[in-house]
Amino acid sequence: MPRALPKPFAQLERGRIRLRFFHGDAIDILDRLSPGSIEAFVTSPPYNLGIRYRSYDDGRPRPEYLDWTGQWIQAVRRAMSDDGSLFLNVGAKPKDPWTALDVAQAVRPHLELQNIIHWVKSIAIEKDLAGARAGLKDDLAVGHYKPINSRRFLNDCHEFLFHFSKHGETPIDRQAVGVKYQDPSNITRWEKAGSGRRCRGNTWFLPYDTIQSRDEERPHPATFPWRLPAYCLRLHGTDRVRVAADPFLGLGSSAVACATLGISFVGIELDAHYLREAVARARRALDSKGSF
Ligand SMILES: C[S@@+](CC[C@H](N)C(=O)[O-])C[C@H]1O[C@@H](n2cnc3c(N)ncnc32)[C@H](O)[C@@H]1O
């Protein structure tokens, strides 16, 4: 029997939806969840790239960091249902390009790598290459990224989103994040699919919202936009998720996604300042939804 959960830092409820927020260490709280009780994890751990968080030291020796990664992944595995999903977002930096792949390797002994998704933060598409049907009037460059001033590195406009599962056979709902068929030559496939939608593939363009003041609107050095966890949960299948979780909650993007989609949620965060902001964001998302 796992140890009892501590009192949540905050709990939000709306109808059958319950969002619980725990202030503490990810492994400690994960170990207290009932085994198999979480259908979908969406998370982004610290990347160990020297990012300046308020409490956490993001500059541990690499072997120690990867060993810790294996430990929290095992805690996730215990809490995950048999056909659950872990969507694991990891970035890198140009001078340390192996980070994301090293993290994926640390997960490898414990979970199957089912899909690799590229979270595209910014993209440039030439009008001519998009083709006439796209209707572009000019070349397109959209999204946000941190520009790098360098003679050898490209601007970093993507991050990895690894989809892990226990057996590599977790069913997914490709149409839930699908795109409309556009090419009339695909009409037979369109009819077969029935929904008029095809699989989006594994490149997801999900830009950050445009903000005026980072300190006020996004007071955290490494967030993902809430649509990223929302896409992950829809891909897993919202009707197959009783409870989702994010053990490294930050400003609560995963909680906002769950509040928006009507999914119960467990969030864990070491830093009380980030956690307070996460709860406030989730509350706003829940309030703007009314009832489910
Ligand atoms: C990459 S950020 C997550 C950001 C989040 N996805 C968002 O959109 O806001 C990682 C977070 O993990 C937290 N953290 C670091 N070590 C932790 C631990 N052992 N347990 C729980 N949270 C931890 C950090 O404070 C940081 O906010």
PDBQT file of the ligand as one rigid body, heavy atoms in Angstrom, charges set to zero:
ROOT
HETATM    1  C1  LIG A 301      10.438  22.762 -17.326  1.00  0.00    +0.000 C 
HETATM    2  S1  LIG A 301       9.596  23.340 -15.921  1.00  0.00    +0.000 S 
HETATM    3  C2  LIG A 301       7.917  22.876 -16.235  1.00  0.00    +0.000 C 
HETATM    4  C3  LIG A 301       7.133  23.986 -16.878  1.00  0.00    +0.000 C 
HETATM    5  C4  LIG A 301       5.681  23.644 -17.170  1.00  0.00    +0.000 C 
HETATM    6  N1  LIG A 301       5.575  22.613 -18.201  1.00  0.00    +0.000 N 
HETATM    7  C5  LIG A 301       4.906  24.883 -17.609  1.00  0.00    +0.000 C 
HETATM    8  O1  LIG A 301       4.384  24.918 -18.749  1.00  0.00    +0.000 OA
HETATM    9  O2  LIG A 301       4.841  25.861 -16.849  1.00  0.00    +0.000 OA
HETATM   10  C6  LIG A 301      10.076  22.207 -14.667  1.00  0.00    +0.000 C 
HETATM   11  C7  LIG A 301       9.500  22.518 -13.272  1.00  0.00    +0.000 C 
HETATM   12  O3  LIG A 301       9.838  21.445 -12.398  1.00  0.00    +0.000 OA
HETATM   13  C8  LIG A 301       9.989  21.973 -11.092  1.00  0.00    +0.000 C 
HETATM   14  N2  LIG A 301      10.747  20.960 -10.318  1.00  0.00    +0.000 N 
HETATM   15  C9  LIG A 301      12.092  20.747 -10.310  1.00  0.00    +0.000 A 
HETATM   16  N3  LIG A 301      12.391  19.679  -9.532  1.00  0.00    +0.000 NA
HETATM   17  C10 LIG A 301      11.221  19.194  -9.052  1.00  0.00    +0.000 A 
HETATM   18  C11 LIG A 301      10.887  18.102  -8.220  1.00  0.00    +0.000 A 
HETATM   19  N4  LIG A 301      11.824  17.282  -7.723  1.00  0.00    +0.000 N 
HETATM   20  N5  LIG A 301       9.591  17.879  -7.942  1.00  0.00    +0.000 NA
HETATM   21  C12 LIG A 301       8.609  18.707  -8.443  1.00  0.00    +0.000 A 
HETATM   22  N6  LIG A 301       8.890  19.781  -9.228  1.00  0.00    +0.000 NA
HETATM   23  C13 LIG A 301      10.168  20.012  -9.544  1.00  0.00    +0.000 A 
HETATM   24  C14 LIG A 301      10.694  23.298 -11.303  1.00  0.00    +0.000 C 
HETATM   25  O4  LIG A 301      10.487  24.187 -10.218  1.00  0.00    +0.000 OA
HETATM   26  C15 LIG A 301      10.035  23.789 -12.611  1.00  0.00    +0.000 C 
HETATM   27  O5  LIG A 301       8.958  24.662 -12.364  1.00  0.00    +0.000 OA
ENDROOT
TORSDOF 0
